[in-house]
Amino acid sequence: MALTTERVEQKLREQFPGVAFERQVGEAVRDHTLYVPAENLVDVCTFLRDDAELQFAMLPWMGGADYMPRVPRFETIYNLLSLTHNLRFTLKVLISEEQPKVPTVVGVWPTANWHERETYDFYGITFTGHPDMTRILLPEDWVGWPLRKDSPLGYEEVAFTHNTPGRTVPSPSLKKLAPKKVRYRAQ
């Protein structure tokens, strides 16, 4: 019998009866997703990896999201993969704006090291117990968290004829900018 995401959820609820799992529902939800309390994250991930029936041996992607003005504001998302069963399962942790912290899962999946540092770099979510919680892509002296919704955009306006002082519109008689008649081999 093939392993299903419903079976994964059932096993989690049996193994952790005191944990308040919440299934994400909605029209836009593609993968089977469970919300996990932050304090149970490492135990749940270790079980998913080590259970002989489940075997979620891979964390291909992990990241963050900012849902400002929602409370709690942040989420961390863990996309898990069981290569044995070719099955994906997603875990999410809700994180408050006041204490943007969640325990690290580097001890469960070493690949989380890079993903957690990237999430810290862009969202300012700290992973407690992480071996090297430093910026990974932005310079060390960077101020702020660029993927937060309240971060200034800081873009440079594109120059057009209507917003550039002293710029003139080309004359319609200018032939250099006119479309060229092209002959193709088939003609």
C-alpha positions in Angstrom: 0.0 0.0 0.0 1.4 3.4 -1.0 2.0 6.0 1.8 -0.4 8.9 1.7 -0.3 12.3 3.3 -3.4 11.5 5.3 -1.5 8.5 6.8 1.4 10.8 7.7 -0.9 13.1 9.5 -2.6 10.2 11.3 0.8 8.9 12.5 1.8 12.3 13.7 -1.4 12.7 15.7 -1.0 9.2 17.2 2.7 9.8 18.1 2.1 13.3 19.5 -1.4 13.2 21.1 -0.8 16.4 23.2 0.4 18.5 20.2 -2.1 20.9 18.7 -1.6 20.2 15.0 -3.8 22.3 12.7 -4.3 21.4 9.0 -4.1 24.2 6.6 -7.1 24.3 4.4 -8.2 26.6 1.5 -8.6 26.8 -2.2 -4.9 27.7 -2.8 -3.4 25.0 -0.6 -1.7 22.4 -2.9 0.4 20.3 -0.5 -0.8 18.6 2.6 0.2 21.1 5.3 0.2 21.0 9.0 0.9 23.8 11.4 3.1 22.7 14.3 3.8 24.6 17.5 7.4 25.8 17.6 8.3 24.0 20.8 7.4 20.6 19.1 9.1 21.3 15.8 12.3 19.4 16.3 10.6 16.3 17.8 8.1 16.1 15.0 10.8 16.5 12.3 13.0 13.8 14.0 10.0 11.5 14.0 9.2 12.1 10.4 12.8 11.4 9.4 13.4 8.3 11.6 10.0 6.5 11.4 10.5 3.3 9.3 7.2 3.8 7.6 7.5 7.5 6.7 11.3 8.1 6.0 11.2 11.8 5.3 15.0 11.9 4.8 15.2 15.1 2.8 14.5 18.8 3.4 14.7 20.1 -0.1 13.4 23.6 0.8 12.8 25.7 3.9 11.9 29.4 4.0 10.0 32.1 5.7 7.0 34.3 4.9 5.7 37.6 6.2 1.9 38.0 6.4 1.8 41.6 7.8 -0.7 42.7 9.3 -1.8 39.2 10.3 -1.1 38.1 13.8 1.1 36.1 14.1 3.0 37.8 11.4 5.6 35.3 10.3 5.7 31.7 9.2 8.5 29.2 8.6 7.7 26.6 6.0 9.4 23.2 5.8 8.9 21.2 2.6 9.8 17.6 3.3 10.4 14.8 0.9 10.3 11.0 1.4 12.4 9.6 -1.5 11.3 6.1 -0.6 7.6 6.9 -1.2 8.0 9.8 -3.5 5.8 11.9 -1.2 5.9 15.5 -0.2 4.7 16.9 3.1 4.7 20.4 4.4 5.1 21.7 8.0 4.6 25.3 9.0 5.3 27.2 12.2 3.6 30.4 13.2 5.9 33.1 14.7 5.0 36.3 16.4 6.5 39.6 15.5 7.6 40.3 19.0 9.6 37.1 19.4 10.6 36.0 15.8 12.4 32.8 17.0 12.0 29.1 16.2 14.2 26.2 17.1 16.8 25.0 14.4 16.4 21.7 12.6 20.0 21.6 11.5 20.4 18.5 13.8 17.7 16.7 11.9 18.6 17.8 8.3 22.0 19.5 7.9 20.8 21.2 4.7 18.7 23.4 6.9 21.8 25.3 7.8 21.8 27.3 4.6 18.0 27.7 4.5 17.8 29.0 8.0 20.6 31.5 7.5 18.9 32.7 4.4 15.5 33.1 6.2 17.3 35.0 9.0 19.0 37.2 6.4 15.8 38.2 4.7 13.2 38.1 7.4 15.1 38.5 10.7 13.7 35.2 12.1 16.2 33.7 14.5 16.8 30.0 14.8 17.7 29.1 18.3 20.5 26.5 18.6 21.8 27.2 15.1 25.6 26.7 14.8 26.3 29.9 12.8 23.4 32.4 12.8 25.0 35.0 10.6 23.9 36.6 7.3 24.6 34.5 4.3 23.8 36.6 1.2 23.7 40.2 2.4 26.7 42.1 3.7 27.2 41.9 7.5 26.7 45.7 7.9 23.3 45.5 6.1 20.5 47.2 8.2 17.1 45.6 8.1 15.4 42.6 6.6 14.6 43.1 2.9 11.8 40.6 2.5 9.7 42.0 5.3 6.5 43.8 4.2 7.5 46.9 6.1 10.9 47.2 4.4 11.4 50.2 2.1 11.5 49.2 -1.6 14.4 51.6 -2.4 14.0 51.4 -6.1 15.3 53.7 -8.8 12.8 55.2 -11.1 13.1 54.3 -14.8 13.8 57.3 -17.1 11.0 58.0 -19.6 10.2 61.0 -21.8 7.5 62.2 -19.4 9.6 62.1 -16.2 13.1 63.2 -17.4 13.8 66.9 -17.4 15.2 68.2 -20.7 14.4 65.0 -22.6 12.7 65.6 -26.0 10.5 63.2 -27.9 12.0 62.0 -31.2 10.7 63.5 -34.4 8.2 61.2 -36.2 10.2 61.7 -39.4 13.2 60.0 -37.9 13.7 56.9 -39.9 16.3 55.2 -37.7 13.6 54.2 -35.2 11.0 53.2 -37.7 10.2 49.5 -38.1 12.2 47.8 -40.8 10.7 45.8 -43.6 12.2 42.3 -43.2 12.3 39.6 -45.9 12.2 36.0 -44.8 13.5 33.1 -46.8 10.0 31.7 -47.2 8.8 34.8 -49.0 
